[in-house]
Amino acid sequence: MHIKRIWIMFKARNWEFFRDRASFGWNFLFPFLLVAGFGILFGGRGHTEYKIGVFPAPAETVEVASLDVPKAFKETRFLQFVGFASHAEAMEKLRHHKVDLVIRTGPPPYQYWLNESSPKGYLAEKIFQASLTGEINSALLHKKKIHTAEIRYIDWLFPGILAMNMMFSALWGVGYIVVRYRKNGALRRLKATPLTAFEYLSAQMLSRLFLLMFTLLVVWFGCDLIFHFHVEGSTGDIFILFFLGSLSLTSMGLVLAARGTSEEFTTGTLNFISWPMMFLSEVWFSLEGAPEWVKHIAQAFPLTHLLTGIRKIMNDGAGLVDVLPEITVLLMMTGIFLGLGAYLFSWDH
């Protein structure tokens, strides 16, 4: 391995990115516009889906007909009931915006909890109140508050937007670019130089890691100046986890770049991987109440483990030891992807 050759390729790839003004600007503008849009539309708080947590209940998916809650409420359309075994579990999900309202099943007066910072919870509460007699009947209701600190929806969403932007930049910035180089013959010309495949892939990965973390820092602190995000844990720990996530996602991009020669096929493959990853990794919404097989599929994506760890640190005050399972999975995925990418890589096809 020759450090100087890696350094030359590293600089060349960075200059190529910085000179592409459209791509350079969009990497900063896209996540900022998403965060600003949600902040303006929802005041940094929430959106309008309705998941109703009930306890005690045996499983996450419950038989609605058997619930001991008002009949009119059970028959209301567009409500999904999610069961929890304990009060503590239900409160934790409510605090993290995974459900919009929590109700204790049983005879009246009905006890219920909501997250005061969530418009979804407010509307779910009004529906629940109106389902009793058609009007609010305080004698049948007993409203209670969460005893732990509430989390704004924008604080829950922000890590997802950053991770999603990182995912697209890593997969397309490595996978698509290398395939384009192979198709136009640039890789064949590099093969004629002393540069080895390992040195070339190392330079590509280091360049992308530098750009991802640079973009992350600019967007994070730029958005924080406007929305004043609340971070329970260490910001340094968050950036360490983001770095490990970018490492895993970039190495996944190297696997996609290892053999491809068709830009069209690579585009389809990248979309086939990135879009399900975005929707199943809880970037935009929680998978609470989803079928178990869907949750199992989500565990196969590095983005899922990245976001789980980031939100534990940011919203719950966890440390690196607390997110060690997520760190372990990200490192294992990185090793597997790097091994596959190095084994399959070809200069020509």
C-alpha positions as a Markdown table, in Angstrom:
| # | Residue | x | y | z |
|---|---|---|---|---|
| 1 | Met | 0.0 | 0.0 | 0.0 |
| 2 | His | 1.4 | 3.4 | -1.0 |
| 3 | Ile | 0.0 | 6.3 | 1.0 |
| 4 | Lys | 0.9 | 8.9 | -1.5 |
| 5 | Arg | -1.1 | 7.2 | -4.3 |
| 6 | Ile | -4.1 | 7.0 | -1.9 |
| 7 | Trp | -3.7 | 10.7 | -1.1 |
| 8 | Ile | -3.6 | 11.7 | -4.7 |
| 9 | Met | -6.8 | 9.8 | -5.5 |
| 10 | Phe | -8.4 | 11.1 | -2.3 |
| 11 | Lys | -7.7 | 14.7 | -3.4 |
| 12 | Ala | -8.8 | 14.1 | -7.0 |
| 13 | Arg | -12.2 | 12.7 | -5.9 |
| 14 | Asn | -12.8 | 15.6 | -3.4 |
| 15 | Trp | -12.0 | 18.2 | -6.0 |
| 16 | Glu | -14.3 | 16.5 | -8.5 |
| 17 | Phe | -17.1 | 16.7 | -5.9 |
| 18 | Phe | -16.5 | 20.4 | -4.9 |
| 19 | Arg | -16.3 | 21.5 | -8.6 |
| 20 | Asp | -19.7 | 19.9 | -9.3 |
| 21 | Arg | -21.6 | 22.9 | -7.9 |
| 22 | Ala | -25.1 | 21.3 | -8.4 |
| 23 | Ser | -24.2 | 18.2 | -6.5 |
| 24 | Phe | -22.2 | 20.0 | -3.8 |
| 25 | Gly | -25.0 | 22.5 | -3.1 |
| 26 | Trp | -27.8 | 19.9 | -3.1 |
| 27 | Asn | -26.0 | 17.8 | -0.4 |
| 28 | Phe | -26.4 | 20.8 | 1.9 |
| 29 | Leu | -29.7 | 22.2 | 0.6 |
| 30 | Phe | -31.8 | 19.0 | 0.5 |
| 31 | Pro | -31.6 | 18.0 | 4.2 |
| 32 | Phe | -32.0 | 21.7 | 5.3 |
| 33 | Leu | -35.1 | 22.2 | 3.2 |
| 34 | Leu | -36.6 | 19.0 | 4.7 |
| 35 | Val | -36.0 | 20.1 | 8.3 |
| 36 | Ala | -37.2 | 23.6 | 7.6 |
| 37 | Gly | -40.3 | 22.3 | 5.9 |
| 38 | Phe | -41.3 | 20.2 | 8.8 |
| 39 | Gly | -40.4 | 22.9 | 11.3 |
| 40 | Ile | -42.6 | 25.5 | 9.5 |
| 41 | Leu | -45.5 | 23.1 | 8.8 |
| 42 | Phe | -45.7 | 21.5 | 12.2 |
| 43 | Gly | -43.9 | 24.0 | 14.5 |
| 44 | Gly | -41.2 | 21.4 | 15.2 |
| 45 | Arg | -43.7 | 19.1 | 16.9 |
| 46 | Gly | -45.6 | 16.4 | 15.0 |
| 47 | His | -47.9 | 15.2 | 12.1 |
| 48 | Thr | -51.3 | 13.7 | 11.8 |
| 49 | Glu | -51.3 | 9.9 | 12.0 |
| 50 | Tyr | -53.1 | 8.1 | 14.8 |
| 51 | Lys | -51.8 | 5.1 | 16.7 |
| 52 | Ile | -53.5 | 4.3 | 20.0 |
| 53 | Gly | -51.6 | 2.5 | 22.7 |
| 54 | Val | -53.6 | 0.3 | 25.1 |
| 55 | Phe | -52.4 | -1.6 | 28.2 |
| 56 | Pro | -52.4 | -4.1 | 29.7 |
| 57 | Ala | -52.5 | -6.1 | 26.4 |
| 58 | Pro | -50.8 | -9.3 | 25.5 |
| 59 | Ala | -49.2 | -8.2 | 22.2 |
| 60 | Glu | -48.5 | -5.3 | 19.9 |
| 61 | Thr | -51.3 | -6.3 | 17.5 |
| 62 | Val | -54.5 | -6.6 | 19.5 |
| 63 | Glu | -58.0 | -7.9 | 18.7 |
| 64 | Val | -60.0 | -4.6 | 18.6 |
| 65 | Ala | -63.3 | -6.2 | 19.4 |
| 66 | Ser | -62.0 | -7.6 | 22.7 |
| 67 | Leu | -60.7 | -4.2 | 24.0 |
| 68 | Asp | -62.4 | -2.8 | 27.0 |
| 69 | Val | -62.6 | 0.8 | 25.7 |
| 70 | Pro | -65.7 | 2.8 | 24.5 |
| 71 | Lys | -67.4 | 1.0 | 21.6 |
| 72 | Ala | -67.7 | 4.1 | 19.5 |
| 73 | Phe | -64.0 | 4.7 | 19.8 |
| 74 | Lys | -63.2 | 1.2 | 18.7 |
| 75 | Glu | -65.4 | 1.6 | 15.7 |
| 76 | Thr | -63.7 | 4.9 | 14.6 |
| 77 | Arg | -61.9 | 4.5 | 11.3 |
| 78 | Phe | -58.2 | 5.2 | 10.7 |
| 79 | Leu | -57.2 | 4.3 | 14.3 |
| 80 | Gln | -54.6 | 1.6 | 14.9 |
| 81 | Phe | -54.5 | 0.0 | 18.3 |
| 82 | Val | -51.2 | -1.1 | 19.6 |
| 83 | Gly | -51.0 | -3.3 | 22.8 |
| 84 | Phe | -48.4 | -3.0 | 25.6 |
| 85 | Ala | -47.9 | -5.3 | 28.5 |
| 86 | Ser | -47.0 | -2.6 | 31.0 |
| 87 | His | -47.6 | 1.1 | 31.8 |
| 88 | Ala | -43.8 | 1.9 | 31.6 |
| 89 | Glu | -43.5 | 0.4 | 28.1 |
| 90 | Ala | -46.5 | 2.4 | 26.9 |
| 91 | Met | -45.1 | 5.6 | 28.3 |
| 92 | Glu | -41.8 | 5.1 | 26.7 |
| 93 | Lys | -43.4 | 4.6 | 23.3 |
| 94 | Leu | -45.7 | 7.7 | 23.8 |
| 95 | Arg | -42.7 | 9.8 | 24.8 |
| 96 | His | -40.9 | 8.9 | 21.5 |
| 97 | His | -43.9 | 9.6 | 19.3 |
| 98 | Lys | -44.4 | 6.0 | 18.4 |
| 99 | Val | -48.0 | 6.1 | 19.6 |
| 100 | Asp | -50.2 | 9.2 | 19.8 |
| 101 | Leu | -52.4 | 8.3 | 22.8 |
| 102 | Val | -52.3 | 5.7 | 25.6 |
| 103 | Ile | -55.4 | 4.3 | 27.2 |
| 104 | Arg | -55.7 | 2.0 | 30.2 |
| 105 | Thr | -58.3 | -0.6 | 29.3 |
| 106 | Gly | -61.1 | -1.3 | 31.8 |
| 107 | Pro | -64.3 | 0.2 | 33.0 |
| 108 | Pro | -64.8 | 4.0 | 33.3 |
| 109 | Pro | -63.5 | 6.4 | 34.4 |
| 110 | Tyr | -61.0 | 5.8 | 31.6 |
| 111 | Gln | -57.4 | 6.8 | 32.3 |
| 112 | Tyr | -55.4 | 8.1 | 29.3 |
| 113 | Trp | -52.1 | 9.8 | 28.6 |
| 114 | Leu | -50.9 | 12.0 | 25.7 |
| 115 | Asn | -47.7 | 13.8 | 24.7 |
| 116 | Glu | -48.6 | 17.5 | 25.1 |
| 117 | Ser | -46.2 | 18.5 | 22.4 |
| 118 | Ser | -47.9 | 16.4 | 19.7 |
| 119 | Pro | -50.8 | 17.7 | 17.6 |
| 120 | Lys | -51.6 | 14.1 | 16.8 |
| 121 | Gly | -52.1 | 13.4 | 20.5 |
| 122 | Tyr | -54.4 | 16.4 | 20.8 |
| 123 | Leu | -56.6 | 15.3 | 18.0 |
| 124 | Ala | -56.6 | 11.7 | 19.2 |
| 125 | Glu | -57.7 | 12.9 | 22.6 |
| 126 | Lys | -60.6 | 14.9 | 21.1 |
| 127 | Ile | -61.7 | 11.8 | 19.1 |
| 128 | Phe | -61.6 | 9.7 | 22.3 |
| 129 | Gln | -63.5 | 12.2 | 24.4 |
| 130 | Ala | -66.2 | 12.6 | 21.7 |
| 131 | Ser | -66.6 | 8.8 | 21.4 |
| 132 | Leu | -68.1 | 8.5 | 24.9 |
| 133 | Thr | -71.4 | 10.4 | 24.6 |
| 134 | Gly | -70.9 | 12.6 | 21.6 |
| 135 | Glu | -69.5 | 15.3 | 23.9 |
| 136 | Ile | -66.8 | 15.6 | 26.5 |
| 137 | Asn | -67.9 | 13.9 | 29.7 |
| 138 | Ser | -65.3 | 14.7 | 32.4 |
| 139 | Ala | -66.9 | 12.2 | 34.8 |
| 140 | Leu | -65.9 | 9.3 | 32.6 |
| 141 | Leu | -62.4 | 10.5 | 31.9 |
| 142 | His | -59.2 | 10.8 | 33.9 |
| 143 | Lys | -56.5 | 12.6 | 32.0 |
| 144 | Lys | -52.9 | 12.0 | 33.1 |
| 145 | Lys | -49.5 | 13.4 | 32.1 |
| 146 | Ile | -46.2 | 11.8 | 31.2 |
| 147 | His | -43.8 | 12.1 | 34.2 |
| 148 | Thr | -40.7 | 12.1 | 32.0 |
| 149 | Ala | -39.5 | 14.8 | 29.6 |
| 150 | Glu | -41.4 | 14.9 | 26.3 |
| 151 | Ile | -39.6 | 14.8 | 23.0 |
| 152 | Arg | -40.6 | 17.1 | 20.2 |
| 153 | Tyr | -41.3 | 15.5 | 16.9 |
| 154 | Ile | -38.6 | 17.5 | 15.1 |
| 155 | Asp | -36.1 | 16.2 | 17.6 |
| 156 | Trp | -37.1 | 12.7 | 16.7 |
| 157 | Leu | -37.2 | 13.4 | 13.0 |
| 158 | Phe | -33.9 | 15.3 | 12.6 |
| 159 | Pro | -31.5 | 12.3 | 13.0 |
| 160 | Gly | -33.6 | 10.5 | 10.4 |
| 161 | Ile | -33.2 | 13.2 | 7.8 |
| 162 | Leu | -29.5 | 13.4 | 8.3 |
| 163 | Ala | -29.1 | 9.7 | 8.1 |
| 164 | Met | -31.2 | 9.5 | 5.0 |
| 165 | Asn | -29.1 | 12.2 | 3.3 |
| 166 | Met | -26.0 | 10.3 | 4.4 |
| 167 | Met | -27.4 | 7.0 | 2.9 |
| 168 | Phe | -28.2 | 8.5 | -0.5 |
| 169 | Ser | -24.8 | 10.4 | -0.6 |
| 170 | Ala | -22.9 | 7.2 | 0.3 |
| 171 | Leu | -24.6 | 4.8 | -2.1 |
| 172 | Trp | -24.8 | 7.1 | -5.1 |
| 173 | Gly | -21.5 | 8.9 | -4.4 |
| 174 | Val | -19.6 | 5.7 | -4.4 |
| 175 | Gly | -21.7 | 3.0 | -6.1 |
| 176 | Tyr | -22.9 | 5.1 | -9.1 |
| 177 | Ile | -19.7 | 7.1 | -9.6 |
| 178 | Val | -17.4 | 4.0 | -9.7 |
| 179 | Val | -19.7 | 2.3 | -12.2 |
| 180 | Arg | -19.6 | 5.5 | -14.3 |
| 181 | Tyr | -15.8 | 5.5 | -14.2 |
| 182 | Arg | -15.8 | 1.8 | -15.3 |
| 183 | Lys | -18.2 | 2.5 | -18.2 |
| 184 | Asn | -16.3 | 5.5 | -19.6 |
| 185 | Gly | -12.9 | 3.7 | -19.3 |
| 186 | Ala | -11.4 | 5.7 | -16.5 |
| 187 | Leu | -10.9 | 2.6 | -14.4 |
| 188 | Arg | -9.1 | 0.9 | -17.2 |
| 189 | Arg | -6.7 | 3.7 | -17.5 |
| 190 | Leu | -6.1 | 3.7 | -13.8 |
| 191 | Lys | -5.4 | 0.0 | -14.0 |
| 192 | Ala | -2.3 | 0.8 | -16.2 |
| 193 | Thr | -0.8 | 2.9 | -13.4 |
| 194 | Pro | 0.9 | 1.5 | -10.2 |
| 195 | Leu | -2.4 | 2.2 | -8.3 |
| 196 | Thr | -3.8 | -1.0 | -6.8 |
| 197 | Ala | -7.5 | -1.9 | -6.4 |
| 198 | Phe | -7.1 | -1.7 | -2.6 |
| 199 | Glu | -5.5 | 1.8 | -2.8 |
| 200 | Tyr | -8.2 | 3.0 | -5.2 |
| 201 | Leu | -11.1 | 1.7 | -3.1 |
| 202 | Ser | -9.5 | 3.1 | 0.1 |
| 203 | Ala | -9.2 | 6.5 | -1.5 |
| 204 | Gln | -12.9 | 6.4 | -2.7 |
| 205 | Met | -14.0 | 5.4 | 0.8 |
| 206 | Leu | -11.9 | 8.0 | 2.7 |
| 207 | Ser | -13.1 | 10.7 | 0.3 |
| 208 | Arg | -16.7 | 9.9 | 0.8 |
| 209 | Leu | -16.3 | 9.6 | 4.6 |
| 210 | Phe | -14.7 | 13.1 | 4.6 |
| 211 | Leu | -17.5 | 14.6 | 2.5 |
| 212 | Leu | -20.3 | 12.9 | 4.5 |
| 213 | Met | -18.9 | 14.1 | 7.9 |
| 214 | Phe | -18.2 | 17.6 | 6.5 |
| 215 | Thr | -21.8 | 17.8 | 5.2 |
| 216 | Leu | -23.2 | 16.4 | 8.5 |
| 217 | Leu | -21.4 | 19.0 | 10.6 |
| 218 | Val | -22.5 | 22.0 | 8.4 |
| 219 | Val | -26.2 | 20.8 | 8.3 |
| 220 | Trp | -26.3 | 19.9 | 12.0 |
| 221 | Phe | -25.0 | 23.2 | 13.4 |
| 222 | Gly | -26.8 | 25.2 | 10.7 |
| 223 | Cys | -30.2 | 23.7 | 11.6 |
| 224 | Asp | -29.5 | 23.8 | 15.3 |
| 225 | Leu | -29.1 | 27.6 | 15.1 |
| 226 | Ile | -32.7 | 27.8 | 13.8 |
| 227 | Phe | -34.5 | 24.9 | 15.7 |
| 228 | His | -32.4 | 24.6 | 18.8 |
| 229 | Phe | -32.4 | 20.8 | 19.0 |
| 230 | His | -32.4 | 19.2 | 22.5 |
| 231 | Val | -29.7 | 16.6 | 22.9 |
| 232 | Glu | -29.9 | 14.5 | 26.1 |
| 233 | Gly | -26.6 | 12.7 | 25.5 |
| 234 | Ser | -23.2 | 13.6 | 24.2 |
| 235 | Thr | -23.0 | 15.4 | 20.8 |
| 236 | Gly | -19.5 | 13.8 | 20.4 |
| 237 | Asp | -21.1 | 10.3 | 20.8 |
| 238 | Ile | -23.7 | 11.1 | 18.2 |
| 239 | Phe | -21.0 | 12.1 | 15.7 |
| 240 | Ile | -19.0 | 8.9 | 16.5 |
| 241 | Leu | -22.1 | 6.8 | 15.7 |
| 242 | Phe | -22.7 | 8.9 | 12.5 |
| 243 | Phe | -19.1 | 8.2 | 11.5 |
| 244 | Leu | -19.6 | 4.4 | 12.0 |
| 245 | Gly | -22.9 | 4.6 | 10.1 |
| 246 | Ser | -21.3 | 6.4 | 7.2 |
| 247 | Leu | -18.5 | 3.8 | 7.2 |
| 248 | Ser | -21.1 | 1.0 | 6.9 |
| 249 | Leu | -23.1 | 2.8 | 4.2 |
| 250 | Thr | -20.1 | 3.7 | 2.1 |
| 251 | Ser | -18.8 | 0.1 | 2.3 |
| 252 | Met | -22.2 | -1.0 | 1.0 |
| 253 | Gly | -21.8 | 1.4 | -1.9 |
| 254 | Leu | -18.5 | -0.3 | -2.7 |
| 255 | Val | -20.2 | -3.7 | -3.0 |
| 256 | Leu | -22.7 | -2.2 | -5.5 |
| 257 | Ala | -19.7 | -0.6 | -7.4 |
| 258 | Ala | -17.6 | -3.7 | -7.5 |
| 259 | Arg | -18.8 | -5.2 | -10.9 |
| 260 | Gly | -21.4 | -3.0 | -12.4 |
| 261 | Thr | -20.9 | -1.6 | -15.9 |
| 262 | Ser | -24.4 | -0.3 | -16.7 |
| 263 | Glu | -25.5 | 3.0 | -15.2 |
| 264 | Glu | -29.1 | 2.2 | -15.8 |
| 265 | Phe | -28.9 | -1.1 | -14.0 |
| 266 | Thr | -26.9 | 0.5 | -11.2 |
| 267 | Thr | -29.6 | 3.2 | -10.8 |
| 268 | Gly | -32.3 | 0.6 | -10.5 |
| 269 | Thr | -30.2 | -1.4 | -8.0 |
| 270 | Leu | -29.6 | 1.7 | -5.9 |
| 271 | Asn | -33.2 | 2.6 | -5.8 |
| 272 | Phe | -34.2 | -1.0 | -5.0 |
| 273 | Ile | -32.0 | -0.9 | -1.9 |
| 274 | Ser | -32.2 | 2.7 | -0.8 |
| 275 | Trp | -36.0 | 3.3 | -0.9 |
| 276 | Pro | -37.0 | 0.3 | 1.2 |
| 277 | Met | -34.2 | 1.1 | 3.6 |
| 278 | Met | -35.5 | 4.7 | 4.0 |
| 279 | Phe | -39.1 | 3.6 | 4.7 |
| 280 | Leu | -38.3 | 0.6 | 6.9 |
| 281 | Ser | -35.6 | 2.2 | 9.0 |
| 282 | Glu | -38.0 | 4.6 | 10.7 |
| 283 | Val | -36.7 | 7.7 | 9.0 |
| 284 | Trp | -40.1 | 9.3 | 8.8 |
| 285 | Phe | -42.4 | 7.2 | 11.0 |
| 286 | Ser | -42.3 | 4.5 | 13.6 |
| 287 | Leu | -42.8 | 0.8 | 12.7 |
| 288 | Glu | -44.7 | 0.4 | 16.0 |
| 289 | Gly | -47.6 | -2.0 | 15.4 |
| 290 | Ala | -46.2 | -3.2 | 12.0 |
| 291 | Pro | -46.0 | -7.0 | 11.4 |
| 292 | Glu | -43.0 | -8.7 | 13.0 |
| 293 | Trp | -41.7 | -9.9 | 9.6 |
| 294 | Val | -41.4 | -6.3 | 8.5 |
| 295 | Lys | -39.4 | -5.4 | 11.6 |
| 296 | His | -37.1 | -8.4 | 11.0 |
| 297 | Ile | -36.4 | -7.1 | 7.4 |
| 298 | Ala | -35.6 | -3.7 | 8.8 |
| 299 | Gln | -32.9 | -5.2 | 11.0 |
| 300 | Ala | -31.0 | -6.1 | 7.9 |
| 301 | Phe | -30.3 | -2.4 | 7.0 |
| 302 | Pro | -27.4 | -0.5 | 8.6 |
| 303 | Leu | -29.6 | 2.6 | 8.6 |
| 304 | Thr | -32.0 | 1.0 | 11.1 |
| 305 | His | -29.2 | 0.4 | 13.6 |
| 306 | Leu | -27.7 | 3.8 | 13.0 |
| 307 | Leu | -30.9 | 5.6 | 13.8 |
| 308 | Thr | -31.7 | 3.4 | 16.8 |
| 309 | Gly | -28.4 | 4.3 | 18.3 |
| 310 | Ile | -28.5 | 8.0 | 17.4 |
| 311 | Arg | -32.0 | 8.4 | 18.9 |
| 312 | Lys | -31.0 | 6.6 | 22.1 |
| 313 | Ile | -28.2 | 9.1 | 22.6 |
| 314 | Met | -30.0 | 12.2 | 21.5 |
| 315 | Asn | -33.4 | 11.6 | 23.0 |
| 316 | Asp | -32.7 | 9.3 | 26.0 |
| 317 | Gly | -29.2 | 10.4 | 27.1 |
| 318 | Ala | -27.6 | 7.0 | 26.3 |
| 319 | Gly | -23.8 | 6.6 | 26.2 |
| 320 | Leu | -21.6 | 4.6 | 23.8 |
| 321 | Val | -21.8 | 1.6 | 26.2 |
| 322 | Asp | -25.6 | 1.7 | 26.0 |
| 323 | Val | -25.5 | 1.6 | 22.2 |
| 324 | Leu | -22.8 | -1.1 | 22.0 |
| 325 | Pro | -25.2 | -3.6 | 20.2 |
| 326 | Glu | -25.8 | -1.0 | 17.4 |
| 327 | Ile | -22.1 | -0.2 | 17.2 |
| 328 | Thr | -21.3 | -3.9 | 16.9 |
| 329 | Val | -23.8 | -4.5 | 14.1 |
| 330 | Leu | -22.5 | -1.5 | 12.2 |
| 331 | Leu | -18.9 | -2.7 | 12.5 |
| 332 | Met | -19.8 | -6.2 | 11.5 |
| 333 | Met | -21.8 | -5.0 | 8.4 |
| 334 | Thr | -18.8 | -2.8 | 7.5 |
| 335 | Gly | -16.4 | -5.7 | 7.6 |
| 336 | Ile | -18.7 | -7.9 | 5.5 |
| 337 | Phe | -19.3 | -5.2 | 2.9 |
| 338 | Leu | -15.7 | -4.3 | 2.6 |
| 339 | Gly | -14.7 | -7.9 | 2.2 |
| 340 | Leu | -17.3 | -8.5 | -0.5 |
| 341 | Gly | -16.3 | -5.2 | -2.3 |
| 342 | Ala | -12.6 | -6.0 | -2.3 |
| 343 | Tyr | -13.2 | -9.6 | -3.4 |
| 344 | Leu | -15.6 | -8.8 | -6.2 |
| 345 | Phe | -14.0 | -5.6 | -7.5 |
| 346 | Ser | -12.9 | -5.5 | -11.1 |
| 347 | Trp | -11.3 | -2.7 | -13.1 |
| 348 | Asp | -13.0 | -3.7 | -16.4 |
| 349 | His | -16.2 | -5.6 | -15.6 |
